[in-house]
């Protein structure tokens, strides 16, 4: 099973600032990585797939990068609606499909 | 627009069973693989099961294999998860999710979830 590790667990950011979230895979997964946003009380929402392709309707302030075992989600100029929990997920080697433990982006 | 609506959750005793359902609209259900993903209270996401678009292949997480069964009825636009041999640790919000159009194994649309609580 591929283990996904996200860091940091919590990120405190001021509105308007940028944020960089990290995700590491326990073995290489090529670019088979997705990022999701989950706001409180809501279902997750797909942000990025293929490590760097934005999903339909996702603002350009969200970008993904990386390949192999190291991946990054970058959010520029955080808006109020961006304060949420973010999960990465690998789909290169399955079953099982596996998620990281999440990074909570909170208001500083 | 794409919609997924889960139902069938509830409170059940350890060892009990339930059938969860997910009715979809806004897309051709029979063209897509479908997944169940769960989230224990205050915890992260855990993939549970996948069924191919035609029901020909099914895959499960080790934690549920042999106790849960995924199925679908394409004529009714409905996905199912039969959950049995329930344990306290199966308590979670169960989401159905559509396999991504391109990648199949990420999730591009999600329902709002149905809560399963296992308690004596």
Interface residues (C-beta under 8 A of the other chain):
Chain A: X32 X34 X36 X38 X42 X43 X44 X45 X46 X49 X50 X55 X56 X87 X89 X91 X94 X95 X96 X97 X98 X99 X100 X101 X102
Chain B: X35 X37 X44 X45 X46 X47 X50 X59 X60 X61 X62 X95 X100 X102 X103 X104 X105 X106 X107 X108 X109 X110 X111 X112 X113
